[in-house]
């Protein structure tokens, strides 16, 4: 389905974030924060696909920077979502923050290796 293993990894991150968001208690804060989280987590993969279809080195670098930014934004909104001390959700959040952090580091390394 995907041209690159990292595309699949980004896709799986977005899917897992959606599972997390469906389990959150629906209060006003979680509603708004989960909307932003769904957007940013999906944008990581969408922008990486765009990066792989780049039209030049400048476009590639720009798209990778957007991927990194969206991963960082996902970390931010994961932190804002309230789990109300639900251990399962807390554990899932830790896993998702770790994955977003790893993705951010991968994109940083890719950006730094570009001329």
VOGU-3710 file (C-alpha; in Angstrom, 3 decimals, decimal comma):
1> xxxxxxxxxx> 0,000/0,000/0,000  2,874/2,396/0,787  6,018/3,170/-1,187  8,234/3,558/1,878  8,287/1,865/5,302  8,224/5,291/6,982  4,959/6,078/5,163  3,448/2,976/6,771  4,828/3,957/10,177  3,319/7,442/9,892
11> xxxxxxxxxx> 0,006/5,930/8,802  -0,026/3,572/11,794  0,729/6,495/14,108  -2,293/8,353/12,774  -4,499/5,268/13,162  -3,384/4,688/16,769  -4,027/8,336/17,611  -7,598/7,946/16,346  -8,086/4,888/18,554  -6,784/6,909/21,519
21> xxxxxxxxxx> -9,112/9,818/20,770  -12,177/7,566/20,505  -11,508/6,348/24,048  -11,242/9,806/25,603  -14,001/11,183/27,796  -15,939/13,677/25,705  -15,639/16,971/27,549  -15,061/20,359/25,904  -11,277/20,282/26,352  -10,815/16,760/25,051
31> xxxxxxxxxx> -13,183/17,443/22,167  -11,184/20,422/20,930  -7,751/18,965/21,695  -8,554/15,610/20,080  -9,718/17,394/16,908  -6,352/19,129/16,693  -4,529/15,906/17,549  -6,300/13,966/14,803  -5,379/16,678/12,304  -1,718/16,917/13,275
41> xxxxxxxxxx> -1,180/13,148/13,494  -2,704/12,643/10,061  -0,651/15,486/8,636  2,591/13,764/9,609  1,931/10,972/7,117  0,248/13,113/4,483  3,186/15,490/4,365  5,670/12,636/4,245  3,862/11,246/1,209  4,103/14,736/-0,302
51> xxxxxxxxxx> 7,822/14,812/0,541  8,325/11,591/-1,391  6,597/13,156/-4,397  8,658/16,345/-4,152  9,431/18,512/-7,145  12,875/19,549/-5,943  15,282/19,633/-3,015  13,662/22,759/-1,564  10,232/21,118/-1,641  11,590/17,968/0,003
61> xxxxxxxxxx> 13,190/19,943/2,827  10,063/22,039/3,337  7,788/18,956/3,513  10,095/17,201/5,954  10,083/20,293/8,163  6,270/20,254/8,093  6,326/16,550/9,074  8,581/17,373/12,007  6,364/20,294/13,033  3,206/18,156/12,906
71> xxxxxxxxxx> 4,846/15,412/14,979  5,824/18,023/17,580  2,302/19,437/17,527  0,931/15,924/18,079  3,086/15,628/21,197  1,662/18,921/22,439  -1,969/17,875/21,977  -1,354/14,403/23,412  -0,186/16,182/26,555  -3,299/18,359/26,680
81> xxxxxxxxxx> -5,801/15,517/26,355  -7,188/14,610/29,789  -7,293/10,881/30,579  -8,752/11,316/34,071  -6,188/8,851/35,476  -7,303/5,998/33,196  -4,236/3,709/33,249  -4,944/2,205/29,828  -5,231/5,643/28,225  -2,191/6,934/30,109
91> xxxxxxxxxx> -0,148/3,994/28,807  -1,399/4,523/25,249  -0,563/8,223/25,488  3,008/7,429/26,604  3,398/5,063/23,638  2,039/7,688/21,234  4,239/10,459/22,632  7,241/8,154/22,258  6,321/7,365/18,641  5,771/11,032/17,790
101> xxxxxxxxxx> 9,129/11,852/19,402  10,862/9,148/17,372  9,212/10,392/14,165  10,293/13,951/14,965  13,875/12,765/15,444  13,787/10,787/12,189  12,609/13,844/10,273  15,243/16,019/11,961  17,955/13,575/10,899  16,612/13,497/7,341
111> xxxxx> 16,547/17,305/7,192  20,078/17,567/8,563  21,394/15,154/5,927  20,035/17,223/3,054  22,448/19,620/1,346
//
